[in-house]
Amino acid sequence: MNIEKALCSSVIKAVKELYGQDVPEKMVQLQKTKREFEGHLTLVVFPFLKISHKKPEDTAGDIGQWLKANEDCVASYNVVKGFLNIVISNAAWISLLNDINADPAYGERKATEKSPLVMIEYSSPNTNKPLHLGHVRNNLLGWSLSKIMEANGNRVVKTNIVNDRGIHICKSMLAWLKWGNGETPETSGKKGDHLIGDYYVAFDKHYREETAALKAQYVSEGMDPDEAEKKAKEEAPLMKEAHAMLVKWEQGDKEVRALWQKMNSWVYAGFDETYKALGVGFDKIYYESDTYLEGKAKVEEGLAKGLFFRKDDNSVWADLTDEGLDQKLLLRSDGTSVYMTQDIGTADMRFRDFPIDKMIYVVGNEQNYHFQVLSILLDRLGFKWGKELVHFSYGMVELPNGKMKSREGTVVDADDLIAEMIKDARQTSDELGKFKDMTGEERDEIARIVGMGALKYFILKVDARKNMLFNPEESIDFNGNTGPFIQYTHARIRSILRKAQAEGIVLPDSLDSGMPLNRKETELIQKMNEYGAAVEQAGKDYSPSGIANYCYELTKEFNQFYHDYSILSADSLNEKTVRLVLAANVAKTLKNGMDLLGIEVPERM
């Protein structure tokens, strides 16, 4: 039974019967009773005073009396000023616990064939370098958001758009041709994405050397230093070669295309390893090398319909001044596309592939303006979800200085971070004696689960819109608001349940309504019942942090209960049974909640 819904419905009936007026559901404000007062739920009666024409205390008394006489779940009530504190009956709490116990996914909704189809885009890597710390936050947010939308009864398609074309990949290709000596991931022992990243760095190093030499030459010839630098960047032979390679790629040159496919295949194999380690995946991957031509065609179509305009230099623009924005370039004067054009093409392909009801883009907040423009353009081009597209905008993530060295000296590599987290988890668990009586294989698996849980939880517990500092040491703490704290609580409950099983205790499918409950136990049932509301709110707000916060609150509540009351040494068999059913359902709820964050919880730790 849903106690809050039952109460809400009864309050509406009470107001109608007592004062002869219908009130909307939103007028019924129920909240958790403050600890210093007797009661479980509190009704705010101030909204009803205009209807009752009575004092707050008298109105609360009227409604309380009606509820006690007519609503089975109400055991008693008390009035504090304009607040009606309601005590829920023991039988109602047991009934609610039975409902929670009967449903393996209590609080989550299942999708049907008619459910809305939500597409979520995340990751969006470039094929010239490995995934980095920013991608880690992006992937974890995207995956968690997908799980949360599914738990809210949506059908979800997880998608990725790979930036696999352009000058950046040509730089890596050219560097490999010049200095690679045929090196491959197999011959070097490197992941493919790292190998290509190394050549991107090599290109940049040689290019900077060339521009420095040219600048010095131009300055010695009497040129202004700023002008000299600008000219040096334009005239550097290496950059000219890279641009020539890009032109060949655009023209479909067989050799350039073959090299491009080979090197990209190395990168994809590397990405797949990182995605697997992060525990994320996709239902459909799109490639900009396919979508940019679609985008150009869509822009030409919009031009023919008078939605866009062409300037004298042959470039194509959208005029957004009527939306309070500026003019936006869609095709350059040479006919080549920009990122906006590619996003239009990708949207067009996706819309043909899937009957999308909602489109969510998980992209950093530096692209806020881009998505504001994209929404307007897609709407003009006739995409029904264009105006409502969601840019799930998130902030930067950084490490405290000196915590980890990156390969390129500027960004932190995702693979290095993952390896470091698992190593730290193993070391911390060893020091705390968590690995007693475990095989080497079990230790490795627990270290992986705890290390990844620490990383994911620390990143996801922060409001996505905020910039954040990720501290690896803080994240692997078995106390406080961390992944390992929640994981350890789940493992502790599973251990208690195994001991109960060894004692021959069989948990019933449902508890008798007369089973005893103390205040802490009813608070735990009440907290578990809030899971559904937490899932719903996280779906409305696009907020994994809401789920993380709920899991932490439930964990704290259980640990406080476990500190105050024994489970296996309870005074009576009835108490022991109730507490075991409670514990089993706390573990289940934590497992389900952490799963929405993409976090595994171990059976033992």
N, C-alpha and C positions, 0 to 999 in steps of 0.2 A: 504493500500500500504506500501511496505517496502522502505522507502526513501533511505537508505544507499545502498541497493541492486540495486535500480534503478539508483542511481548516479554512482555506481561502473561500472555497465554495460555501461552507457553512456560515462564514462571516457575512457573505453577500445575502444569504437567506435570512440571517438574523436581522440585518439592517432593514430588509424588505418587510419582515414581519413586525418588527418593533416600531419602525418609523414610516412604513408605507412607501418606501422609495427604492428604485433599482439603482445600484452603483456598479461602475465598471471594475473589472478585476484589478486594474492598475492602482485603484484607490486603496486596495487592501495591502498594507505594508507590514509584512512579518519579518522579524529579525531574531537572531539568536539572543536569548535572555542573557543579560550581564551576569557574571559569576556571583556577584554579591547578592543577587535576588533569587528567590525560589522560582523555578520554572524552566522550561526548555525553549519556548518561543514567545516572543512579545509582539502584541498587536499595537501599532500606533493609532490611537483613536481620534487625534486632532482633525483628520480629514472629514470625520462624520459629524462634527459639532454643529455645522450649519443645517444638517438634516435633523439631528436629535433635538436641537434647541435646549440642550442641557449642559451642565458643567462636564469637564473631561472625566472626573472621577465617577460621576453618575452614569455617563454614557458607557464607560468601560465596565461598570458594574452590571448594567443592562445586558451588554453583549456577552460578558463572562457568564452570567446566569443562564442565558439562552443556550450558549455553547455547552455548558455543563449538563443541561437537561436534554439536549438534542444531538450532540456529537459524541459518538462512542469513544473516540480517541482522547477526549479531554477528561482528566481525572479530577483536577481542581484548578482554581485560578486565584490571583491576588492582584489588587490594583495599586499602582504607584503613580500618583498624579495622573498624567494623561496616557499612561501606558498600562495595558492589560497583559500581565504575565500568565502564561498558560502552562500548566503542568500536564504533560502527555502521559497517558496510562502505560503501565508496564506491558500490558498485552499488545498495545499498538507498537511499542518498540520491538518486541519479540516478532510480531508480524512483519515489520519492516526488515529486521535481520533475516528472517526466513526468505523474504523476496530477494534480498541481496545475495543470500547463499544459493538460491535456486538459479541465478543467472550468471553464467561465466563472464559475461561482458556487461554487468550491471552499470547503468549510467551512459552507455554508448548506444548509438542508433545504427541499425543496418540499412544499407542502401537497397533500393529495388530497381527494377528496369526503368521506372518512371522518375527516379531521383535525378536532381540536377547534375549535369556533367561539368566538373571543374577541372580545368587544365592548369597545372602549376609548372612554371619554368624556373629551373635553378641550375647552378654550376657555371654554365657559359664560359668554358675555358678557351684560351688561345692555344694553337698547336705548336707554339715556338718555345714553350717552357713548362716545367712541372706545375702542379697545383701548389698554392701557397696558403698561408694562414687565413687570408681573406676568403679564399675558396672554401676553407674548412667551415668558417661561420656560415657562408652561403649554402653549402651542401647540407649542413646539419639543420639549418632553418627550413630549407626547402623540403627535406625529407619529413621533418617533424610536422610541418604545416600540412603536408599530404596526409599523414596519419590522422591528424586532428580533424581535417575536413571529412575524411572517411568515417571517423567516429561520430560525426554529426549527420550521418546518413546521406552523404554525397557520393556519387561515382567520381573517381579521380583518375586523371591521366598525368603521370609524372613525365616531364619532358626536359630536354637539354638542347641548347643551340650551340654548336661548336664553331668558333671563329677559325676556320681552316684555310682561309685565303687572305691575300693581301701582302703588303710589303714585309710584314714581320716574319712570315714563313719563308719568304724569298731570301731574307738575310741569313737564316739558319741554313737553307739549302746551299746558298753560294759559299758560305764559310765551310760547309762540309765538303763541297767540291774542291775548294782550294787547299784545305789543311786536314781533311779527314782521312786520307790514305785508305779509303774503303772501310773505315771503322763501322762496326754494327753493334747493337746491344749484346749479341752473343760473343763477339770477339773482345769487347771491352768489359763485359760483366756488369754493365750499367743498365738501369731501367731506361727504356726508350725515350721517355719524356725528359729524363735528366740528360741523356746524351745530346738530344736536340737543343736543350737549354744551354748546354755547354758551348755549342756552336753559335748560338745567338749571342752569348757573352763574348765569344771570340771575335765575331763580326764587329761588335761594338768597340772592342779594344783596338782592333786594326783601323776601324773608321776614325776613332778619336786621334790615333797617331797620324793618320793621313791629313785630317783637318788641321791639326796643330802645325804640321810641317807646311801646309799650304798657306795657313794664316801668317806664319812667320815670314814666308816668302813674299806675300802680298804687302805686309807691313814694311818689309825692307825695301819694297818698291815704292813706298810713300803712301800707301792706302791707309785710310782711317781704320783703327783696330776693329770697331764694330762692323763696318762694311766688309773688312777682310774676313772676319769670322763667318759672316753670312755667305760670302762668295765661296769660301773654303768648303762650307757644308754642301753647297750646291755642286761644286766642281770636283769633289772627292771622287776618284775613279770607282771606289768600292760601291758607293751609293748609286752611281750611274749604272753600274753593272746590275745591282739589285733591281733597279727600276726597269732595266731592259729585260731582266728575267720575268718580272711581273707582266710586262707587255706580252712576252712570249706565252706566259701562262694564260692570259686573257684570250690570246689567239688560238689556244688549244694545241700549242707545240707539243709533239709526242714525247720528246725526251724530257722536257721540263715537267710535263704532267706525270710521267712515269716516276721520276725522282720524287715529285711532290707526294704521290700516292704511297711510295715506299717509306718515306720518312714519316708521313702522317700515321701510317700503320704502326710504326714503332711507338709513336706518341700515344696512340689509342690503347695499345697493350699496357703501357705504363699507367695511363689514367685508370684503366680497369682495375689494376692492382690496388691503387689508392682508394678508389670507390669501394672496393670490396673490404678493405681495412676499415673504412669509415662506416661500413654497413649501409650504404645508400645505393640506389639504382634508378633506372628510368624505364618507362614503357615505350618511349619513342624518342629517338635522337634525330635532330635536324642539323644540316650542315649549311653554312653560309655560302659555300660554293654552289649549292643548289638554289638557295632562296634569293640570292641577289638578282638573278635574272627574272625571277617571278616578281620581285619588287619593282624592277624597271618597267616591266609590262603593265603592272598595276598603276604606276605613276603616269605612264603614257595614256592609259585608259582614263585616268582622272583628268589629264590634260585635255583630252578630246571632249570630255563632258563639261569643261570649263571650271573644274574644281581647283586647278592649278594654273600657273602662267609661265610663259617662256620669256627670258630676258634676251637682249640683243646679242649677248655672247653665246646664246644657245643653251644656257643653263635653265633648269626647271625649278620653280619655287612654289611654296604655298604661302598665301597671304593670311596671317593669323591676327592681324591688327584689330579685327572686330572682336576678338577674344581677349584683347588686352595684351597680346604678345607681339612678337615681331614677324618678319618674313623668314621662312625656313627653307634652306637649300635641300632639294631632293635628288637632282641629277646635276653633276658638274658639267661645265661647258663641253668637255670631251665625251660626254655621255656616260661616264663612270658613276657608280652609285655610292651613296654615303650610308652610314649606319642606319639612319632612319628608313632609307629605301629598303635595306635588307630586312629590317623589322616588319615593314609592311608586307614584303614578300613572304616572310616566315608566317605571319598571321594568316595570309591568304591560303598558304598550303595547309596550315593547321585546321582552318575552318572547313576546307574541303575534306580533310581526313576525318574530322570529328565534329559532331553537332554540339559545339561548346556552348554552355550557358554562362560560364564565368571564366575569365582568364586572369591568372595571378602571376605576375613577374617578380621573382625574388632577385632584386638587383640593388646594389649599394646606393646610398643617398646622394652620391655625386651625380647620379642620373635622374634626379627628381624632375628637372625641366624636360629632359628627353621624353619621359613617359607622359608628362602633361601634354606635350605636343603630339605624341603618338596616339593618345586617346582621342584627341580632336580629329586627327587625320583618318584614323580607322572609322570613326563615326561618320565622317563626310563620305568615305568610300563605301558606306553601307553595311559595315559589320555590326550585327545587333548588339554584341557585347563591347563594342569599341568605347562607348561613353562610360560604361561601368567597369572598364578594365581596372584591376587593382595592381598598383605598384607597391609591393611589400618592400618598403625601403628600410634598409638597416645601416647601422653605423660602422665605423672602422673598428678593427680589433688589433691590439698591439700587445707585445710582450714587454715586461720590465727590461730595461737595457742590460745586456750582458747575460741574460738567461740562456740564450741559445744563439749560436753563430749560424748564419745562413750561408748557403753556397755562394750566392752572388753578393753577399755583404749588405744587401738592402732588404730583401724579403725572406721570411722564414718559410722553409720548405715543408709542405704538409707531411711528407714521408718521414722527415727528420723529427718532426713534432710527435707524430704517432709513435715512432720507435722510442723516443725519449720518455713519453708518458707511460708506456708499458714497462720500460726499465725502472722508472721511478716507482711505479705501483708494486713491482716485484720487490724492490729494495725496502719500501715502507712496510709491506706485508710481512716480509722476513723479520724486520726489526721488531714488529709488534707480535710476532709469534702466531700469525694467522695461518701459517702453512704446515702446522704440526700434522703428522700422519698422512701427508699427501704425497702422491707420486710426482716425479718431475713433470710429467705430462699435465697433471691436474694443476700444478703450480703455474705452468705456462699459460694454461687456459684462464685461470683465475686472474693472473696478472694482466692478461689481455682485456678481460671483461671489466676489471676495476680501472685499469688505465684509460680505456676508451670511455667508460662511464664517467670518470672524473673529468675528462676533456669535454665530453658532450654536455654534461650537466652544468659545468661552470660557464660554458658559452651560452647555453639555452636559458639559464635562470635569469639572465640579464634582459631587460626590455630591449628588443631587437633594434629599436630606433636610436638607442644610445650608443655612443662610442664606448669601447670597453678595454680594460687592461686584463689580459689573461695571464694569471700567475700559476704556473704548473705546480709549485710547491703547495700553495694554498688549496688547490683543487683536490689533491690527494690527501685528504684529512678524514679520519674516520669519525670525527665529531663536527657538528656545525652544519651549515647549509651546503652540503657537498653530495656528489653522486655516491661515493663510497659509504657515507653515513646511511643513506637510504638503502643501498645494496646490502650493507651489513645487517640492517634491521630485518630485511626480507630473509636473509640467510639464517638469522637467529630464530625467526618464527618457524622456518622450515625445519630447523633442528628440533625445536620443541614438538612439532607435529610428528616427526620421526620417532622421538622418544615415546610419545603417547601411543603411537601405533605399536611400538615394541612392547608396551605395557598391555596391549590387547584392547585398547580403547577404540571403539568404532564410532565415528561421528554420525549423528542422525541426519537424515535429509532435511528434517524440519524440527524446530524446538517447540515444546509444549508452551502454550500461552501463559501458563502459571509459573514459568521459570523465573528465578529471582534475578534482579539487575540492580547494581549500585549506580551512583551518579556518573562515575568515570566510564562505566560500560555504556550507559545511554549516550554519553558524549561521543564515544567512539562510533557508535551506530550512526549518530547524527552527522559525524564528520564523514563517514563513508558515503552517506546519502548525498552529501554535497558534491560528490565526484561528477555526477551528471550535469549539475549547474556549472561546474568548473570547465567541463568539456565544451558545453554549449557557449559559455562566455569566451573561451579560447578560440572557438570557431568564428564568433562574431568579431572579435578583436584581432584575429590573425596573430595569436599570441602564445607561442610555446612557453613563455615565461610563466603564464598563468597556471599551466599544468605542473611545471617544476615547483612552483610555490605551493600548490595543493599537496603534492607528494611529500614535500618537506614538512608541512603542517600536520599531515596525517601521521608521518613518522614520529614527530615530536610527541603527538597525542598518545600514540601507542607506547612509546618508551616511558612516558610519565605513568601510564597505567601499569606497565610491566614493573616499574620501580616500586609502585605502591601495593600491587597485588600479585600473589603467586598464581601461576596457572596450573602446573602439574601437582602442586602441593595445596590446592584449594581445600577448604574445610569439608565440602560435600561433593558428591559425584555430579550433582546438578550444576553447581558453581563451576566445577572443572569443565564440564561439557559446554556450558555457555561460553566460557573463556576460550576454549579451544576453537569453537565455531567462529567466535569473534576474531581470534588471531589468524585463523585460516583465511578469512575474508579480508582482513587488513593486508595480508601478503598478496592475495589475488588482486586487490585494488591497486596496490603499489606496483605490482608486475604490469598490470594493464596501463597504468599512468606512465610508468617509465618507458613502456613500449611505444607510447605516443611520442616520446622524445627520442626514439631510436636507441634506447639504452637497455642492455640485457641485465637481468638480476640473477646472480648465482644461487644455486640450491644450498651451497655451503661455502664458508669463507674462513 
